[in-house]
Structure formats: structure tokens, C-alpha cells
Amino acid sequence: MSTLLLAILVTIEFSILAIAFLVQPVDAGSTYWLSASWICLLVGINWFTSAAVFSGASKDGGKIETGSVLGALPAISIAILAYSTFSIVLMLFSSVLGVITWSFQYAIQVGAFALIASLTLVMLITVKGAQHGALTPVTKTEILKEIRRIQRVSTIGEITKATTEILNYVNSAMPHPAKLNSNNLKEVIRELENCDPNDSVSVNAAFNNLKKL
């Protein structure tokens, strides 16, 4: 999927440069090509945040742990998209319509960029602040990783079915690890790490202990 996303980015960037080359005025100078490069940069930033959101949502059933930067990415992506749209429209007002001067446009661009950058930092700080009260020796990501290892290695259909069910439980119904007993969590993760993926007795025991947390 990452290859497909990268192909989309390359296609869009190439199209922007091709259009800029085809419609360039006779007296196109550095300002024109700097503007085209700025649009390409904005597209790249939007692609990066959107790809990060898409990739994060496709993992772990779309569940995001408390304190994860992924939790702030959707809002950051929207903010960057709004700024990019504003920036491009403002640039068109300067270059095509001549409504405002380039110097005034640059001043507005810098001010808008500073505002978006500040909002982004605030969102990241807020996410990290939420993590402070949710520290745990074992995360859901670690638990899911071990369950998927069992699912990947096991050759027994019964265990494969059980791993699918426990994955759904961890993603949808399991309480946040910070609310559970840390010693019990450590014991369960050890069971998951040490159990034989083809031993239904040890696997089911580990899964049952996980559900009892």
C-alpha cells in the first residue's frame, strides 16, 4: 500500500510541474518557479500526513493508544490542508488577479504558517499530556504483536480462529492497560511470548488469562 501511496504522490507532483511548465508566462522568473515549488511542497506535506493517518488507521483495527501521536494526526492533517488551500488561493490572488502585493502576501503566509505550526505543537503537547496518566509496563501494541505472531506461526486451524477472536477482543473490548494490574499484565505477556503457537493448551490458557484481566 505504501508503494501505491508513493505512486500517487509522484503522479501529483509531476502533474503540477508539467502544468506549471505548460502555462508559464513568457517572462516567468524565480518568483513563478518558487511559487510552483511551494505548491509541490504543500502537496508533499499533505500527502505525508494523509498517508500517516491512512497507515495508522489500517493497523490494529483503527484503534490508537492513548498518548500516541497518531491520535493527533487527523486534526493536524485537516489543519495543514486548510492552510495549504488558503496559501494557494492567496498566491493566486497575488500572481493572477494582482489584488495584493507579493510582499503583503508573504507577510500573511508567514503569519498563517506560524499559526498552524503553533496549533500543531499544541495538539502534540496535548497528546503527550494524555500519555502521562496512561503509562503502563505493557501496551496493547505489544499484546497485539504477540497474538499476531502466534497467528502467523500456528498451523492449527483452531488456534488461528482463537487468535482472530482475541484480536477483536483486545482491539474493541479490552480495558486500557493503565487500568489493569501491572503484574498480571506482565505475566500474561510472558505467557504469550513463551507459549508454543502450535500448542492449543498453552495458547488457550494465555488467551483466557488475557480475558480475565
C-alpha positions as CSV (number, residue, x, y, z in Angstrom):
1,M,0.0,0.0,0.0
2,S,2.9,2.4,0.7
3,T,4.1,1.9,-2.9
4,L,0.7,2.9,-4.2
5,L,0.6,6.0,-2.0
6,L,4.1,6.9,-3.2
7,A,3.0,6.5,-6.8
8,I,0.1,8.9,-6.1
9,L,2.5,11.5,-4.7
10,V,4.8,11.2,-7.7
11,T,1.9,11.5,-10.2
12,I,0.5,14.6,-8.5
13,E,3.9,16.3,-8.2
14,F,4.8,15.5,-11.8
15,S,1.4,16.9,-12.9
16,I,1.9,20.1,-11.0
17,L,5.3,20.7,-12.5
18,A,4.1,19.8,-16.0
19,I,1.1,22.2,-15.8
20,A,3.4,24.9,-14.4
21,F,5.8,24.4,-17.4
22,L,2.9,24.5,-19.9
23,V,1.2,27.6,-18.6
24,Q,4.3,29.6,-17.7
25,P,4.3,33.2,-18.9
26,V,7.0,34.4,-21.3
27,D,8.6,36.4,-18.5
28,A,8.4,33.7,-15.9
29,G,11.2,34.2,-13.3
30,S,12.3,32.9,-10.0
31,T,9.1,34.1,-8.3
32,Y,7.0,31.9,-10.6
33,W,9.0,28.8,-10.1
34,L,9.3,29.4,-6.3
35,S,5.5,29.5,-6.2
36,A,5.3,26.2,-8.2
37,S,7.8,24.7,-5.8
38,W,5.9,25.9,-2.8
39,I,2.7,24.2,-4.1
40,C,4.7,21.0,-4.6
41,L,6.0,21.2,-1.1
42,L,2.4,21.8,0.3
43,V,1.2,18.8,-1.6
44,G,4.0,16.7,-0.3
45,I,3.3,17.7,3.3
46,N,-0.4,16.9,2.9
47,W,0.4,13.6,1.3
48,F,2.7,12.7,4.2
49,T,0.1,13.5,6.9
50,S,-2.7,11.8,5.0
51,A,-0.6,8.7,4.4
52,A,0.3,8.6,8.1
53,V,-3.3,8.7,9.1
54,F,-4.3,6.1,6.5
55,S,-1.5,3.7,7.5
56,G,-2.2,4.2,11.2
57,A,-5.9,3.5,10.8
58,S,-5.2,0.3,8.8
59,K,-3.3,-1.1,11.8
60,D,-4.8,-2.6,15.0
61,G,-8.3,-2.2,13.7
62,G,-8.0,1.6,13.7
63,K,-7.6,1.7,17.4
64,I,-5.0,4.2,18.7
65,E,-3.4,4.1,22.1
66,T,-3.7,7.0,24.5
67,G,-0.7,9.3,24.1
68,S,0.1,8.1,20.5
69,V,1.0,10.8,18.1
70,L,-1.3,9.1,15.6
71,G,-4.2,10.3,17.7
72,A,-3.4,13.9,16.7
73,L,-2.6,13.2,13.1
74,P,-6.2,13.6,11.7
75,A,-6.6,17.1,13.3
76,I,-3.1,18.0,12.1
77,S,-3.8,16.8,8.6
78,I,-7.0,18.9,8.4
79,A,-5.2,22.0,9.7
80,I,-2.4,21.5,7.1
81,L,-5.0,21.0,4.4
82,A,-6.8,24.2,5.4
83,Y,-3.6,26.2,5.5
84,S,-2.5,24.7,2.1
85,T,-5.8,25.7,0.5
86,F,-5.6,29.2,2.0
87,S,-1.9,29.6,0.9
88,I,-2.6,28.6,-2.7
89,V,-5.7,30.8,-3.0
90,L,-3.7,33.7,-1.6
91,M,-0.9,33.1,-4.1
92,L,-3.4,33.1,-6.9
93,F,-4.7,36.5,-5.7
94,S,-1.2,37.9,-5.9
95,S,0.0,36.3,-9.2
96,V,-3.1,36.1,-11.3
97,L,-5.5,38.7,-10.0
98,G,-2.9,41.1,-8.6
99,V,-5.3,42.0,-5.8
100,I,-2.5,42.2,-3.2
101,T,1.2,42.8,-3.4
102,W,3.7,39.9,-3.1
103,S,5.3,41.5,0.0
104,F,2.0,41.6,1.7
105,Q,1.2,38.1,0.6
106,Y,4.4,36.8,2.0
107,A,3.7,38.5,5.4
108,I,0.2,36.8,5.5
109,Q,1.8,33.5,4.5
110,V,4.3,33.7,7.3
111,G,1.7,34.7,9.9
112,A,-0.7,31.8,8.8
113,F,2.2,29.3,8.8
114,A,3.1,30.4,12.4
115,L,-0.5,30.0,13.5
116,I,-0.8,26.5,12.0
117,A,2.6,25.5,13.4
118,S,1.6,26.7,16.9
119,L,-1.7,24.8,16.7
120,T,0.2,21.7,15.6
121,L,2.6,21.9,18.5
122,V,-0.3,22.5,21.0
123,M,-2.0,19.3,19.7
124,L,1.2,17.3,20.0
125,I,1.7,18.6,23.6
126,T,-1.9,17.7,24.4
127,V,-1.5,14.2,23.1
128,K,1.7,13.7,25.1
129,G,0.0,15.1,28.2
130,A,-2.7,12.5,27.9
131,Q,0.0,9.9,27.9
132,H,1.3,11.0,31.3
133,G,-1.7,9.4,33.1
134,A,-1.7,6.3,30.9
135,L,1.8,4.9,31.4
136,T,1.8,1.1,31.6
137,P,4.6,-1.5,31.5
138,V,2.7,-3.4,28.8
139,T,0.9,-1.7,25.9
140,K,-1.9,-3.0,23.7
141,T,0.6,-2.8,20.8
142,E,2.9,-5.3,22.5
143,I,0.0,-7.6,23.2
144,L,-1.3,-7.5,19.7
145,K,2.2,-8.1,18.3
146,E,2.5,-11.4,20.3
147,I,-1.0,-12.5,19.3
148,R,-0.3,-11.9,15.6
149,R,3.0,-13.8,16.0
150,I,1.0,-16.8,17.2
151,Q,-1.5,-16.4,14.4
152,R,1.3,-16.2,11.8
153,V,3.3,-19.2,13.0
154,S,0.5,-21.5,14.0
155,T,-0.6,-24.2,11.6
156,I,-3.6,-25.3,13.7
157,G,-7.0,-24.0,12.5
158,E,-8.5,-23.9,16.0
159,I,-5.7,-21.6,17.2
160,T,-6.0,-19.4,14.1
161,K,-9.7,-18.9,14.8
162,A,-8.9,-18.2,18.5
163,T,-6.3,-15.6,17.6
164,T,-8.9,-13.8,15.4
165,E,-11.3,-13.7,18.3
166,I,-8.8,-12.5,20.8
167,L,-7.5,-9.8,18.4
168,N,-11.1,-8.5,18.2
169,Y,-11.3,-8.5,22.0
170,V,-8.1,-6.6,22.5
171,N,-9.0,-4.0,19.9
172,S,-12.6,-3.5,20.9
173,A,-13.4,-4.6,24.4
174,M,-10.2,-4.9,26.5
175,P,-9.8,-2.1,29.0
176,H,-6.8,0.2,28.6
177,P,-3.7,-1.4,30.1
178,A,-3.2,1.5,32.5
179,K,-6.4,0.5,34.3
180,L,-5.3,-3.1,34.8
181,N,-3.0,-4.7,37.3
182,S,0.6,-4.3,36.0
183,N,1.9,-7.6,37.5
184,N,-0.9,-9.5,35.9
185,L,-0.2,-7.8,32.6
186,K,3.5,-8.7,32.7
187,E,2.6,-12.3,33.5
188,V,0.2,-12.5,30.5
189,I,2.7,-11.0,28.1
190,R,5.2,-13.6,29.3
191,E,2.7,-16.4,28.7
192,L,2.1,-15.1,25.2
193,E,5.8,-14.8,24.4
194,N,6.7,-18.2,25.7
195,C,3.7,-20.3,24.5
196,D,4.1,-22.7,21.6
197,P,2.0,-21.4,18.7
198,N,1.1,-25.0,17.8
199,D,0.1,-26.0,21.4
200,S,-3.6,-25.3,21.8
201,V,-3.5,-25.9,25.5
202,S,-0.9,-23.2,26.3
203,V,-2.3,-20.8,23.7
204,N,-5.8,-21.0,25.0
205,A,-4.6,-20.7,28.6
206,A,-2.8,-17.5,27.7
207,F,-5.8,-16.1,25.9
208,N,-8.1,-17.0,28.8
209,N,-5.8,-15.2,31.3
210,L,-5.8,-12.2,29.0
211,K,-9.6,-12.0,29.0
212,K,-9.6,-12.3,32.8
213,L,-7.5,-9.2,33.3
